[in-house]
Amino acid sequence: MKRILLVSGLCGLLVAPGALMAAEFGKCDQDTYPLHKAVAVAAHEAADTVDGQWWKASMPKPLDEAAKAEKAGDFERACEIIMQVEHEGRAGYVQAINQRGAGPRF
């Protein structure tokens, strides 16, 4: 029971800032893109603190794609990619917490 409460509380902490930022900053555009990128990188760094590793190899590729879209002036595409990166970081954090005690079952 305590574990369920802990996980649900952590999920609430992860979702609330994103909802507040979405409400405060609205649609991602040229002006808010750096903030969204910082949030996405922070989500991945948070997942890294709990040893979540499934996305580490694939993280640089979307960030490079977002940077290319940003340089081309396609902030809609860049924001789309960054929002997906943020989602993966948050999901990685929750997954690592949920599977913390898991190991081989021999």
N, CA, C and O atoms as a GROMACS GRO file, in nm:
protein
  424
    1MET      N    1   0.082  -0.120   0.000
    1MET     CA    2   0.000   0.000   0.000
    1MET      C    3   0.087   0.126   0.000
    1MET      O    4   0.058   0.222  -0.071
    2LYS      N    5   0.193   0.124   0.081
    2LYS     CA    6   0.281   0.240   0.086
    2LYS      C    7   0.347   0.266  -0.050
    2LYS      O    8   0.367   0.380  -0.090
    3ARG      N    9   0.380   0.155  -0.119
    3ARG     CA   10   0.445   0.168  -0.249
    3ARG      C   11   0.352   0.234  -0.351
    3ARG      O   12   0.395   0.318  -0.430
    4ILE      N   13   0.226   0.195  -0.348
    4ILE     CA   14   0.128   0.253  -0.440
    4ILE      C   15   0.113   0.402  -0.414
    4ILE      O   16   0.107   0.482  -0.507
    5LEU      N   17   0.107   0.439  -0.287
    5LEU     CA   18   0.095   0.581  -0.252
    5LEU      C   19   0.219   0.658  -0.295
    5LEU      O   20   0.209   0.771  -0.343
    6LEU      N   21   0.336   0.597  -0.277
    6LEU     CA   22   0.460   0.663  -0.316
    6LEU      C   23   0.464   0.687  -0.467
    6LEU      O   24   0.496   0.796  -0.513
    7VAL      N   25   0.430   0.583  -0.544
    7VAL     CA   26   0.434   0.595  -0.689
    7VAL      C   27   0.330   0.695  -0.738
    7VAL      O   28   0.359   0.776  -0.826
    8SER      N   29   0.209   0.690  -0.682
    8SER     CA   30   0.107   0.784  -0.726
    8SER      C   31   0.145   0.928  -0.688
    8SER      O   32   0.117   1.021  -0.763
    9GLY      N   33   0.208   0.945  -0.574
    9GLY     CA   34   0.254   1.078  -0.534
    9GLY      C   35   0.362   1.131  -0.626
    9GLY      O   36   0.362   1.248  -0.663
   10LEU      N   37   0.457   1.044  -0.664
   10LEU     CA   38   0.563   1.084  -0.756
   10LEU      C   39   0.507   1.117  -0.894
   10LEU      O   40   0.552   1.211  -0.959
   11CYS      N   41   0.410   1.038  -0.938
   11CYS     CA   42   0.346   1.067  -1.067
   11CYS      C   43   0.280   1.204  -1.064
   11CYS      O   44   0.287   1.280  -1.161
   12GLY      N   45   0.216   1.236  -0.953
   12GLY     CA   46   0.153   1.367  -0.940
   12GLY      C   47   0.255   1.479  -0.945
   12GLY      O   48   0.230   1.584  -1.004
   13LEU      N   49   0.371   1.457  -0.883
   13LEU     CA   50   0.477   1.557  -0.887
   13LEU      C   51   0.533   1.575  -1.027
   13LEU      O   52   0.573   1.685  -1.064
   14LEU      N   53   0.535   1.468  -1.104
   14LEU     CA   54   0.587   1.477  -1.240
   14LEU      C   55   0.488   1.542  -1.335
   14LEU      O   56   0.528   1.614  -1.427
   15VAL      N   57   0.359   1.518  -1.314
   15VAL     CA   58   0.258   1.568  -1.406
   15VAL      C   59   0.224   1.714  -1.376
   15VAL      O   60   0.202   1.793  -1.469
   16ALA      N   61   0.218   1.751  -1.250
   16ALA     CA   62   0.176   1.886  -1.212
   16ALA      C   63   0.261   1.997  -1.274
   16ALA      O   64   0.205   2.092  -1.329
   17PRO      N   65   0.396   1.988  -1.268
   17PRO     CA   66   0.474   2.097  -1.330
   17PRO      C   67   0.449   2.111  -1.479
   17PRO      O   68   0.444   2.222  -1.531
   18GLY      N   69   0.433   1.998  -1.548
   18GLY     CA   70   0.406   2.004  -1.691
   18GLY      C   71   0.274   2.071  -1.720
   18GLY      O   72   0.263   2.150  -1.814
   19ALA      N   73   0.173   2.039  -1.640
   19ALA     CA   74   0.041   2.099  -1.659
   19ALA      C   75   0.046   2.249  -1.629
   19ALA      O   76  -0.016   2.328  -1.699
   20LEU      N   77   0.119   2.286  -1.525
   20LEU     CA   78   0.131   2.428  -1.491
   20LEU      C   79   0.204   2.504  -1.601
   20LEU      O   80   0.165   2.615  -1.637
   21MET      N   81   0.310   2.444  -1.654
   21MET     CA   82   0.384   2.512  -1.760
   21MET      C   83   0.300   2.525  -1.886
   21MET      O   84   0.302   2.628  -1.953
   22ALA      N   85   0.226   2.420  -1.919
   22ALA     CA   86   0.141   2.426  -2.037
   22ALA      C   87   0.037   2.536  -2.022
   22ALA      O   88   0.008   2.609  -2.117
   23ALA      N   89  -0.018   2.547  -1.902
   23ALA     CA   90  -0.118   2.651  -1.878
   23ALA      C   91  -0.054   2.790  -1.882
   23ALA      O   92  -0.113   2.885  -1.933
   24GLU      N   93   0.069   2.801  -1.829
   24GLU     CA   94   0.132   2.932  -1.822
   24GLU      C   95   0.188   2.977  -1.957
   24GLU      O   96   0.176   3.093  -1.994
   25PHE      N   97   0.250   2.885  -2.029
   25PHE     CA   98   0.319   2.924  -2.151
   25PHE      C   99   0.242   2.892  -2.278
   25PHE      O  100   0.277   2.940  -2.386
   26GLY      N  101   0.138   2.812  -2.268
   26GLY     CA  102   0.056   2.782  -2.385
   26GLY      C  103   0.132   2.704  -2.490
   26GLY      O  104   0.212   2.616  -2.459
   27LYS      N  105   0.105   2.737  -2.614
   27LYS     CA  106   0.164   2.665  -2.725
   27LYS      C  107   0.314   2.692  -2.734
   27LYS      O  108   0.361   2.803  -2.711
   28CYS      N  109   0.386   2.588  -2.767
   28CYS     CA  110   0.530   2.600  -2.785
   28CYS      C  111   0.558   2.678  -2.914
   28CYS      O  112   0.501   2.647  -3.019
   29ASP      N  113   0.644   2.777  -2.905
   29ASP     CA  114   0.681   2.856  -3.022
   29ASP      C  115   0.827   2.897  -3.009
   29ASP      O  116   0.899   2.847  -2.923
   30GLN      N  117   0.868   2.986  -3.094
   30GLN     CA  118   1.008   3.029  -3.097
   30GLN      C  119   1.054   3.085  -2.962
   30GLN      O  120   1.167   3.062  -2.921
   31ASP      N  121   0.967   3.158  -2.895
   31ASP     CA  122   1.005   3.222  -2.769
   31ASP      C  123   1.011   3.123  -2.652
   31ASP      O  124   1.097   3.136  -2.565
   32THR      N  125   0.922   3.024  -2.651
   32THR     CA  126   0.916   2.930  -2.538
   32THR      C  127   0.992   2.801  -2.564
   32THR      O  128   1.004   2.719  -2.473
   33TYR      N  129   1.042   2.781  -2.684
   33TYR     CA  130   1.115   2.657  -2.717
   33TYR      C  131   1.232   2.631  -2.622
   33TYR      O  132   1.245   2.518  -2.575
   34PRO      N  133   1.318   2.729  -2.591
   34PRO     CA  134   1.429   2.701  -2.499
   34PRO      C  135   1.382   2.650  -2.362
   34PRO      O  136   1.447   2.565  -2.301
   35LEU      N  137   1.271   2.702  -2.314
   35LEU     CA  138   1.218   2.656  -2.186
   35LEU      C  139   1.172   2.512  -2.196
   35LEU      O  140   1.201   2.430  -2.108
   36HIS      N  141   1.100   2.480  -2.303
   36HIS     CA  142   1.053   2.343  -2.321
   36HIS      C  143   1.171   2.246  -2.336
   36HIS      O  144   1.166   2.134  -2.286
   37LYS      N  145   1.275   2.290  -2.403
   37LYS     CA  146   1.394   2.205  -2.418
   37LYS      C  147   1.460   2.182  -2.282
   37LYS      O  148   1.502   2.071  -2.253
   38ALA      N  149   1.469   2.285  -2.201
   38ALA     CA  150   1.528   2.271  -2.068
   38ALA      C  151   1.447   2.175  -1.982
   38ALA      O  152   1.504   2.096  -1.907
   39VAL      N  153   1.315   2.182  -1.992
   39VAL     CA  154   1.228   2.092  -1.915
   39VAL      C  155   1.249   1.948  -1.961
   39VAL      O  156   1.254   1.857  -1.879
   40ALA      N  157   1.261   1.927  -2.092
   40ALA     CA  158   1.281   1.792  -2.146
   40ALA      C  159   1.414   1.733  -2.098
   40ALA      O  160   1.420   1.617  -2.057
   41VAL      N  161   1.520   1.812  -2.102
   41VAL     CA  162   1.650   1.766  -2.056
   41VAL      C  163   1.646   1.738  -1.906
   41VAL      O  164   1.705   1.641  -1.859
   42ALA      N  165   1.578   1.823  -1.830
   42ALA     CA  166   1.566   1.802  -1.685
   42ALA      C  167   1.489   1.673  -1.655
   42ALA      O  168   1.521   1.603  -1.559
   43ALA      N  169   1.387   1.642  -1.735
   43ALA     CA  170   1.311   1.518  -1.714
   43ALA      C  171   1.401   1.397  -1.734
   43ALA      O  172   1.392   1.300  -1.659
   44HIS      N  173   1.488   1.403  -1.834
   44HIS     CA  174   1.582   1.292  -1.856
   44HIS      C  175   1.687   1.285  -1.746
   44HIS      O  176   1.727   1.175  -1.706
   45GLU      N  177   1.732   1.398  -1.698
   45GLU     CA  178   1.829   1.398  -1.589
   45GLU      C  179   1.766   1.342  -1.461
   45GLU      O  180   1.833   1.274  -1.384
   46ALA      N  181   1.638   1.372  -1.438
   46ALA     CA  182   1.568   1.317  -1.322
   46ALA      C  183   1.557   1.166  -1.334
   46ALA      O  184   1.575   1.094  -1.235
   47ALA      N  185   1.528   1.116  -1.453
   47ALA     CA  186   1.520   0.972  -1.474
   47ALA      C  187   1.656   0.908  -1.453
   47ALA      O  188   1.666   0.795  -1.405
   48ASP      N  189   1.760   0.980  -1.487
   48ASP     CA  190   1.896   0.929  -1.470
   48ASP      C  191   1.932   0.913  -1.322
   48ASP      O  192   2.012   0.827  -1.286
   49THR      N  193   1.872   0.995  -1.236
   49THR     CA  194   1.903   0.987  -1.093
   49THR      C  195   1.850   0.859  -1.029
   49THR      O  196   1.896   0.821  -0.921
   50VAL      N  197   1.757   0.793  -1.093
   50VAL     CA  198   1.703   0.667  -1.039
   50VAL      C  199   1.746   0.549  -1.126
   50VAL      O  200   1.681   0.444  -1.126
   51ASP      N  201   1.854   0.566  -1.199
   51ASP     CA  202   1.915   0.461  -1.282
   51ASP      C  203   1.824   0.409  -1.392
   51ASP      O  204   1.833   0.291  -1.428
   52GLY      N  205   1.738   0.491  -1.446
   52GLY     CA  206   1.660   0.452  -1.562
   52GLY      C  207   1.750   0.463  -1.684
   52GLY      O  208   1.810   0.568  -1.707
   53GLN      N  209   1.762   0.356  -1.763
   53GLN     CA  210   1.862   0.356  -1.869
   53GLN      C  211   1.808   0.324  -2.007
   53GLN      O  212   1.886   0.328  -2.103
   54TRP      N  213   1.682   0.293  -2.023
   54TRP     CA  214   1.635   0.243  -2.152
   54TRP      C  215   1.637   0.348  -2.262
   54TRP      O  216   1.635   0.310  -2.379
   55TRP      N  217   1.640   0.475  -2.231
   55TRP     CA  218   1.636   0.579  -2.334
   55TRP      C  219   1.772   0.644  -2.359
   55TRP      O  220   1.784   0.725  -2.451
   56LYS      N  221   1.873   0.612  -2.279
   56LYS     CA  222   2.000   0.684  -2.288
   56LYS      C  223   2.062   0.679  -2.427
   56LYS      O  224   2.115   0.780  -2.476
   57ALA      N  225   2.057   0.564  -2.492
   57ALA     CA  226   2.119   0.552  -2.624
   57ALA      C  227   2.042   0.630  -2.730
   57ALA      O  228   2.100   0.676  -2.828
   58SER      N  229   1.911   0.644  -2.710
   58SER     CA  230   1.831   0.709  -2.813
   58SER      C  231   1.808   0.858  -2.788
   58SER      O  232   1.752   0.926  -2.874
   59MET      N  233   1.848   0.910  -2.675
   59MET     CA  234   1.819   1.050  -2.643
   59MET      C  235   1.890   1.151  -2.735
   59MET      O  236   1.826   1.247  -2.776
   60PRO      N  237   2.018   1.133  -2.768
   60PRO     CA  238   2.083   1.234  -2.853
   60PRO      C  239   2.018   1.251  -2.990
   60PRO      O  240   2.017   1.362  -3.044
   61LYS      N  241   1.965   1.145  -3.048
   61LYS     CA  242   1.908   1.155  -3.182
   61LYS      C  243   1.790   1.253  -3.188
   61LYS      O  244   1.790   1.342  -3.273
   62PRO      N  245   1.689   1.240  -3.100
   62PRO     CA  246   1.579   1.338  -3.106
   62PRO      C  247   1.625   1.481  -3.074
   62PRO      O  248   1.572   1.576  -3.132
   63LEU      N  249   1.721   1.495  -2.985
   63LEU     CA  250   1.770   1.630  -2.954
   63LEU      C  251   1.839   1.692  -3.076
   63LEU      O  252   1.827   1.811  -3.102
   64ASP      N  253   1.912   1.609  -3.151
   64ASP     CA  254   1.976   1.658  -3.274
   64ASP      C  255   1.870   1.696  -3.378
   64ASP      O  256   1.883   1.798  -3.446
   65GLU      N  257   1.766   1.613  -3.390
   65GLU     CA  258   1.658   1.643  -3.485
   65GLU      C  259   1.588   1.773  -3.448
   65GLU      O  260   1.555   1.854  -3.534
   66ALA      N  261   1.565   1.792  -3.318
   66ALA     CA  262   1.501   1.916  -3.272
   66ALA      C  263   1.589   2.037  -3.300
   66ALA      O  264   1.540   2.143  -3.339
   67ALA      N  265   1.720   2.021  -3.281
   67ALA     CA  266   1.813   2.131  -3.309
   67ALA      C  267   1.813   2.166  -3.458
   67ALA      O  268   1.818   2.283  -3.494
   68LYS      N  269   1.807   2.063  -3.544
   68LYS     CA  270   1.802   2.089  -3.689
   68LYS      C  271   1.673   2.162  -3.727
   68LYS      O  272   1.675   2.255  -3.807
   69ALA      N  273   1.561   2.118  -3.668
   69ALA     CA  274   1.433   2.184  -3.696
   69ALA      C  275   1.435   2.328  -3.646
   69ALA      O  276   1.381   2.418  -3.710
   70GLU      N  277   1.497   2.349  -3.531
   70GLU     CA  278   1.507   2.485  -3.476
   70GLU      C  279   1.589   2.575  -3.569
   70GLU      O  280   1.549   2.689  -3.596
   71LYS      N  281   1.702   2.525  -3.618
   71LYS     CA  282   1.786   2.604  -3.708
   71LYS      C  283   1.714   2.635  -3.839
   71LYS      O  284   1.735   2.741  -3.898
   72ALA      N  285   1.629   2.540  -3.883
   72ALA     CA  286   1.554   2.562  -4.006
   72ALA      C  287   1.434   2.655  -3.985
   72ALA      O  288   1.369   2.695  -4.081
   73GLY      N  289   1.406   2.689  -3.859
   73GLY     CA  290   1.295   2.778  -3.830
   73GLY      C  291   1.161   2.706  -3.814
   73GLY      O  292   1.057   2.771  -3.804
   74ASP      N  293   1.164   2.572  -3.812
   74ASP     CA  294   1.041   2.493  -3.797
   74ASP      C  295   1.021   2.464  -3.648
   74ASP      O  296   1.046   2.353  -3.601
   75PHE      N  297   0.974   2.566  -3.576
   75PHE     CA  298   0.959   2.551  -3.432
   75PHE      C  299   0.844   2.458  -3.395
   75PHE      O  300   0.844   2.400  -3.286
   76GLU      N  301   0.747   2.444  -3.483
   76GLU     CA  302   0.637   2.350  -3.457
   76GLU      C  303   0.692   2.208  -3.449
   76GLU      O  304   0.657   2.133  -3.358
   77ARG      N  305   0.775   2.170  -3.544
   77ARG     CA  306   0.835   2.036  -3.545
   77ARG      C  307   0.933   2.020  -3.428
   77ARG      O  308   0.934   1.916  -3.363
   78ALA      N  309   1.014   2.123  -3.402
   78ALA     CA  310   1.109   2.117  -3.292
   78ALA      C  311   1.036   2.098  -3.158
   78ALA      O  312   1.079   2.020  -3.074
   79CYS      N  313   0.926   2.169  -3.140
   79CYS     CA  314   0.849   2.156  -3.016
   79CYS      C  315   0.785   2.019  -3.006
   79CYS      O  316   0.778   1.961  -2.897
   80GLU      N  317   0.739   1.967  -3.117
   80GLU     CA  318   0.680   1.834  -3.118
   80GLU      C  319   0.782   1.729  -3.070
   80GLU      O  320   0.750   1.642  -2.989
   81ILE      N  321   0.903   1.739  -3.120
   81ILE     CA  322   1.008   1.645  -3.081
   81ILE      C  323   1.045   1.663  -2.935
   81ILE      O  324   1.058   1.565  -2.862
   82ILE      N  325   1.061   1.787  -2.892
   82ILE     CA  326   1.100   1.814  -2.753
   82ILE      C  327   0.993   1.767  -2.655
   82ILE      O  328   1.026   1.715  -2.549
   83MET      N  329   0.867   1.784  -2.689
   83MET     CA  330   0.760   1.738  -2.601
   83MET      C  331   0.764   1.586  -2.588
   83MET      O  332   0.736   1.532  -2.481
   84GLN      N  333   0.798   1.515  -2.696
   84GLN     CA  334   0.810   1.370  -2.691
   84GLN      C  335   0.928   1.330  -2.604
   84GLN      O  336   0.919   1.234  -2.527
   85VAL      N  337   1.039   1.402  -2.615
   85VAL     CA  338   1.157   1.375  -2.532
   85VAL      C  339   1.121   1.394  -2.384
   85VAL      O  340   1.161   1.314  -2.299
   86GLU      N  341   1.047   1.499  -2.354
   86GLU     CA  342   1.005   1.524  -2.216
   86GLU      C  343   0.918   1.410  -2.165
   86GLU      O  344   0.936   1.362  -2.053
   87HIS      N  345   0.824   1.367  -2.247
   87HIS     CA  346   0.735   1.257  -2.209
   87HIS      C  347   0.815   1.130  -2.180
   87HIS      O  348   0.789   1.061  -2.082
   88GLU      N  349   0.912   1.100  -2.265
   88GLU     CA  350   0.995   0.980  -2.245
   88GLU      C  351   1.076   0.989  -2.116
   88GLU      O  352   1.091   0.889  -2.045
   89GLY      N  353   1.127   1.107  -2.085
   89GLY     CA  354   1.202   1.124  -1.960
   89GLY      C  355   1.116   1.101  -1.838
   89GLY      O  356   1.158   1.035  -1.743
   90ARG      N  357   0.996   1.156  -1.840
   90ARG     CA  358   0.904   1.136  -1.727
   90ARG      C  359   0.862   0.991  -1.716
   90ARG      O  360   0.855   0.937  -1.605
   91ALA      N  361   0.834   0.927  -1.829
   91ALA     CA  362   0.796   0.786  -1.828
   91ALA      C  363   0.913   0.700  -1.780
   91ALA      O  364   0.892   0.603  -1.708
   92GLY      N  365   1.034   0.735  -1.820
   92GLY     CA  366   1.152   0.662  -1.775
   92GLY      C  367   1.171   0.672  -1.625
   92GLY      O  368   1.210   0.574  -1.561
   93TYR      N  369   1.143   0.788  -1.569
   93TYR     CA  370   1.154   0.805  -1.424
   93TYR      C  371   1.054   0.715  -1.352
   93TYR      O  372   1.091   0.644  -1.258
   94VAL      N  373   0.931   0.718  -1.396
   94VAL     CA  374   0.826   0.637  -1.332
   94VAL      C  375   0.858   0.488  -1.348
   94VAL      O  376   0.843   0.412  -1.253
   95GLN      N  377   0.901   0.448  -1.466
   95GLN     CA  378   0.932   0.308  -1.490
   95GLN      C  379   1.048   0.263  -1.401
   95GLN      O  380   1.042   0.154  -1.344
   96ALA      N  381   1.152   0.343  -1.389
   96ALA     CA  382   1.267   0.307  -1.306
   96ALA      C  383   1.226   0.294  -1.160
   96ALA      O  384   1.273   0.205  -1.090
   97ILE      N  385   1.140   0.382  -1.112
   97ILE     CA  386   1.092   0.373  -0.974
   97ILE      C  387   1.011   0.245  -0.955
   97ILE      O  388   1.029   0.175  -0.856
   98ASN      N  389   0.923   0.215  -1.049
   98ASN     CA  390   0.838   0.097  -1.037
   98ASN      C  391   0.917  -0.033  -1.046
   98ASN      O  392   0.877  -0.132  -0.986
   99GLN      N  393   1.026  -0.034  -1.118
   99GLN     CA  394   1.102  -0.156  -1.138
   99GLN      C  395   1.233  -0.157  -1.057
   99GLN      O  396   1.324  -0.234  -1.088
  100ARG      N  397   1.241  -0.075  -0.959
  100ARG     CA  398   1.363  -0.061  -0.881
  100ARG      C  399   1.409  -0.195  -0.820
  100ARG      O  400   1.528  -0.225  -0.824
  101GLY      N  401   1.318  -0.274  -0.766
  101GLY     CA  402   1.356  -0.399  -0.701
  101GLY      C  403   1.355  -0.519  -0.793
  101GLY      O  404   1.384  -0.630  -0.750
  102ALA      N  405   1.323  -0.499  -0.918
  102ALA     CA  406   1.315  -0.612  -1.012
  102ALA      C  407   1.455  -0.660  -1.049
  102ALA      O  408   1.551  -0.583  -1.053
  103GLY      N  409   1.463  -0.787  -1.074
  103GLY     CA  410   1.591  -0.845  -1.115
  103GLY      C  411   1.566  -0.980  -1.178
  103GLY      O  412   1.452  -1.019  -1.200
  104PRO      N  413   1.672  -1.054  -1.206
  104PRO     CA  414   1.655  -1.185  -1.265
  104PRO      C  415   1.578  -1.278  -1.171
  104PRO      O  416   1.594  -1.274  -1.049
  105ARG      N  417   1.496  -1.360  -1.229
  105ARG     CA  418   1.418  -1.456  -1.150
  105ARG      C  419   1.462  -1.597  -1.185
  105ARG      O  420   1.402  -1.665  -1.268
  106PHE      N  421   1.568  -1.640  -1.120
  106PHE     CA  422   1.620  -1.774  -1.146
  106PHE      C  423   1.574  -1.870  -1.042
  106PHE      O  424   1.607  -1.988  -1.047
   0.00000   0.00000   0.00000
